């Protein structure tokens, strides 16, 4: 299926320096979007933008921390001034801090929510304020299948993703009258640096696919990890014309790991 409604639009992508964020930036660029790439990793986001340019696509890097509301306001202003009106927002920036609840540090809890939840709010608010007068736009938030299924040592991550998912649905409800759609893509285990940090060795993927009864974790029925492109394709669909009557939807892309819950 050829996706329409993306070509020529300014697409702001957070967390664009690596992993799913970089894949979303590449995929939207391939569909003709002009990419405004945001990431705290300045060198990483510049590298991704240069990669896009080398491939003949258009983009600009904007190093910024999504957890800093003042910085986000400044960056969104700069994007609209330098590139044009933002038509697409992809909230992808995220962090993972593991630990049992009884030993989880205040700093890890705060950092997780600062990026995964507060960052989605700050960026979405800034972009929505500018989309509303134009009466158009599409927003997608990359959540997690952990937002609906408890995970061992992932309380902060799961709770923050559940919060950002419900925030995005509420945002979609409020913005529907302005012809702005807001949806969520919830990945399962995806082959990224974040996923690989959980592995002890290169056979780590096998354990994820098989699951772990002691950790109360089902395996992946499709017998494979997602690729970042799998998630990016879902995000691209949700911001395209082909999803023009879809809003407040949470699309789970996890190979069946949560058994359709």
N, C-alpha and C positions, 0 to 999 in steps of 0.2 A: 504494500500500500504506500502510495506517495503522499507524504504529509504536506498540507498546505497551510497558509496562514502564519508561517514562520519567516519566510524569506523577506529580507529588508528590515525586519524589526530589530530593535535594540534589546538584547537579552542580558540581563544582569545575572551572573552566576557566582554565588559565594562558595568558598572552599574549592576554588578552581585550580589550585596548584597541583593537586594529585588526586588519585583514586577516582571515586564516582564524580566528584566535581569537575575534574579535568575531562572525564568522559562526556559529561553533560555539555561542557563547553565545546568540545570537538563535534559532538553530534548536532547540536543546534547550529554550529557554524556550517556544517555540511548541508544543512537544510536552508542555508542562506541568511542566517541571523548575523548581526554584528554583535560581537561578544564584549561585554564589559565584565572583566574577570576580577573578582575580589578575593583576596586571601591575606592572612597575616604573614605568610611566607612570601616576602617581596621577591626574592630571587626565583622562587618556584613559580609564582604567577607570571613573572616576566618571561620565564622559559616557555611556559605553555602558550602564551600569546605569540612569542616568536615562532613557535612550532606552527601555530595557526597561520601566521603570515607567510611562512615558508611554503605552506600548502595552498596558498592563494586565497585564504580567507581573511576576514577583517575582525580586528579586535584591539582592545586596549587594556593594559593592566592597571589596577587600582589597589595597591597594597593598603590593607586596612584590617582592623580587628572588629569583627561583627559584634563583639561584646562591648564596644565603645560607642554609645549612641551619638555622641557629638561627632566622632569621626565618620560614622555612617551618614549622618546628615550632610556633612561636607562632601563626601564621596558621591552620594546620589546627586547632589547639586552639580558637581563637576561632570558626572556622566551625562546628565541632561543638557548641560551647557556645551560640552565638547562633542558628544556623539548624537544626541537627539533624545526624543521622548522614549522612555523605557516602556516597552510593550509586553515584555516577558520577564518574570522573576523566577529564578530557581534557587531556593534556599537549600544548600547542600552542606555548608560548613558544619562539622561535627567533631566531637572528641569522645574518647572512651577512657574512663577511669574505673578500673576493676577493684573489687575488694568486698569482703564480707561486711555487712552493715555495722556490726559491733566494733569494727576497727577502721571503717571508712573515715578518712580525715575530712575536716571542715573544708579544707582547700580543694580537695578533689570533688566534693559535692558542689561547691560554689562554681568551680571552673566548668563542670559539666553543664550546669544550668545556665551559666553565663553565655556559653556558646550555643548549646543545643536548643535552648528555650528562649532566653532573653535575646539572643542574636536573631532568631527568627522573627521575634516581635519587632525589634528595632528596624531591621531591614524592610520587613513587610509594611510597617507603619509608614516609613519614609516613602516607599514606592507607592503604596496605596493612596497617600495624600496627593500624589501627582497623577495617578491613573484616574481618580474619581472625576476631575473636571473634564477629562477626555472621554469618559464613559466607555472605556474599553481596557482590556488587559487580561493576562493570564498568569497565575501564580501557582507554582508547584513546590511543595516542601518534601524533601527526602527524609522520611522518618525511619522506622525499623519495625520488623515483625515482633521485636521484643517489647513494643509498646502495648501489646495485647496478651502476651504470654510471660509469666514470671521466669526470670533467669537467675541462676546462682551467680553471686558476686557481681551482678549487673544492675543493682537497684537504682543507682543514680542515673545510669544511661537509660534504662527502661522507663523510669519515671519522667525523665526529661523529654524523651521522644514521645511518650504518651501525651505530655502537656503540649508539645509543639503540634502534634496531630490534631488535638481538640481545638487548639487555638486556630489552626488553619481552617477547620470546619466552621468555626464561629466567624472567622474572617470571610469565608465564602458566603455565609448566610447574610452578613451585613452588606457585602459588596455586590450581591446578585442584582440588586436594583440598578446598579451602575454598569451592568453588562461586563463585570469582571469575575472570572471563574477562578476558584481556588481548590486545589486538589493535593493529595498526598501520594507519594510512592513509598511503600514500606519494603525495603529489601530484607532478605534473610542473609545468610552467610555469603559474602561476596569476596572475590579474590583481590583484596586491597592490602596496603600496608597495615591498616588497622586490624584486619583479620589475621594477617601473618604474625603480628606481635603476640598473638595468643598461642602460637604453635611452638612446640619444643624443637621440632626439626621439620624437614621437608615432607614428612609423612603426615603432617598435621591435618591436611585436607581430608585424608582418609578417615580420621577420627570424627571430624565434623560431619562428614557424609553418613557415617555409620550411626552417629548419635551416642549418647552416654546415659545409661539407666541410672547410675549413681548421681548424676547431675540433673536428672529429670528432664533430659533433653532428647527429643525425637531426632532421628536422622533426616536426610533429605530424600524423599521418594524418587526424585528424578536422578539421583545418584551423581550429582555434580554441584559444584559451587556456581553461583552466578558470576558473570563477568561484569566489570563496571559498565560495559556497553549494554548489557541486558537492562540495567537500571536506567541508563541514559535513554535508551529507546522508549521505555515506558514514560519517562518524564517528557520526552519530545512529543509523544502521542497526546498526552494530557494538555499540553499547551497549544496543540494544533487545532485547525478547523475541524478535523475529524472527531474531536472530543467536544465540539461546540455546545452540546447539551448536557455535559457532565460537569458537575461542581459538587464540592463537599464530599468527594469520593476518596476512599483509601484503597489504592491498588497494591495488593500484596504480591511481591515478586520474590518468592523464596523456594521455588522448586517443590512446594507442597510441605515444607518443614513444619508449618503450624497447622497442617491438616485441614486447611480451609476455615479455621476459626475466625 
